[in-house]
Amino acid sequence: MLVDSAADEELKKGAIERIDRRQIVKRLMALRVSKGKSQQEIADQLGCSQSRISKLENGMDDEIRLGDLRDYLHALDQDVSLFVCQKDWQSFQQIKFCAAMIKRSLSQLVELAGDDPTIERGVTKAHIETLVNFVRVIVDSAEKLPSLPQMVPGIIEADESSDDSELNRELEASLR
């Protein structure tokens, strides 16, 4: 609304910057509300005051301490994962890194199953569910491409020239 208004350009710019710097806290607040919890209930679980929760929810993303974020999410029966990559990585490199992490996690599940047929069945189901979800995500994304119908015959051809050695080194370094 503000962007389309006749408001001063500096005011617009400041408001947009403030909104951009509050993405995480807005999500936290929305998650709390969706779980039907009050600020006081979160504060009670964390052993702090309601005003501290209010301050967190009204602050800026860069003011949140990681420990506070973790604790707040745990109070909502949620967890947090942190994805760290090189600043100059392009989206496709990030996707490949995430795929390598998923491959690692699936391999851990296979190791967990060992020789136990019951666990193996569960791990097999997890693999199938992962595959179905990936296909669904990729198809949903690809369908938004205007040229997809023309590309379909060659879409399965893999790029054999791709060198993943740098990504593999980064993954190994992050796991140490």
N, C-alpha and C positions, 0 to 999 in steps of 0.2 A: 504494500500500500504506500509506504513512504517513498519508494523509488518512483512511483507514478505521480506523486504529489508535487506541488509547487514549492515544497520546502527547500530551504537553503542546501546547497550541494555539500557543504561541510557537515551539516546535520545528518544528511543522508549517509554520507561516507562513514561518519562516526557510528551511526546506528547499525549499519551493515557490518562494520568491523566488530562491534560488540556482539552481534548475533553470531558471527563466525567464531568468536572466541568463547562461546557458551554451548557448543554442540554436545559435549559430554555431559555437562551438568543438566542440560535439558533432557537428555535421554535418561539420566539417573532419576530425575524427578518424575518423568513419565512412567518409568518402570515401577517406581514406588507407588504411584497412584494406581497403576494397573493391577498391582498386587493388593490394593485396598489397605495400604499401611499409611499411618500418619507419621509426621516427622517425630512426634513424641515416641511412637512405638520403635522407630529406628534408633532413636537416642537411647531408649531404655535397653535395647539389645546391645548397643555399643558401649553403654556405661558412660554416656556423656549427656550434655544438655541439649534440649530441643533447639536452642539458639545456635548451637554449633552446627547442627544439621541444616538449619535455615541458612546460615552463613555459607556452608558448602554449596547448597543448591542455588544460592544467589550470587555465587562467585564466578570467576572465570576459570576456564578449563586449565590454564597453566598454573593456577593456584592450588590445584588438587594434589595432595601428596599421594603417592602410590599406595601406601598403607591404608590411608583413609578410603581410597577408592575400593581396595580389596575388602575392607571391613564393611563398608556400606553395601557392596554387592553381596557379601556373605549373609548379611542381615536379611537380604531379599531372596536367599537361597539361590544365588547366582555366583558365577565365578568369572574371573578375568583372565584373558590371554593377551600376551603382548607380542606383536609382530615387529621385529626390527630388521631393517634391510638397509642397504647402501642408499644414500640420498638420491643418487642419480639413476637408480634402477627404473626402468620403464615398466608399465603395467604387465607386459608379458613376462618379464623376468620375475616379477613378484608372483605371478600365477605359477610359474615353473617351480619357484621356491616352495610355495604352498603345496604343490603336488608332491614335491620331494618329501616334505614333512608328513603328508598323508601316507605316502608309501612307507616311510619309517614307522608310523603308527600302526599301519596294517601288518607290517612285518612283526612288530612287537606282539600283536594279537595272535599271530600264527605261532610265535614262540610260546606264548602263554598257553595255548591249546595243548601243546606237547602231544602226548599220545592219548589224551582223554577225549573219547568220542562225543561226549555231551558238550564239552567246551568247544570242540571242533565244529559241531553243528551251529553253535551260536556265532562263532567266528565266521563261518561260511555265510550265514545270514547277514552278518555285518558287512562282509565284502559285497554281497549282492545288493544290499541296500545302498552302500556307498556308490556302486556303479550306477544304479538306477538314478540316484540323486544327482550324480555328476552329469549323466546324459541329459536329465531334465534341465539342469542349469545351463548346460551348453546349448541345447536346442532352443530354450527360451531366449537366450542371448543372441544366438545366430539368426533367429527369426526376425530380429529387429534390423538386420542388415538388408538394405534394399536390393543388393545384387545376389542374394543367396540363391534364388532359383537358377541363375546362370552358372553358379559355381558348384552346384550339387554333384555333378558327375566327377569332379576332381577333388572334392572336399576331403576325401579320406587319404589322399596321397600325403605322406609325411615329408617333412623337410629334413632330408638326410644330412644336409650341410650344417645343421644346428650343432653348435659346440656347447655342451652343458658343463664343461669342466670347471669353469669359474663358479657357476652356481653350486656345483657339488662341493667345491672347496669352501664356499661360504656356509653351506649347510653343515659340513663337518666341523667348521670352526665354531658355529653357533651351538653345536651339541656338546662341545668339550666343556 
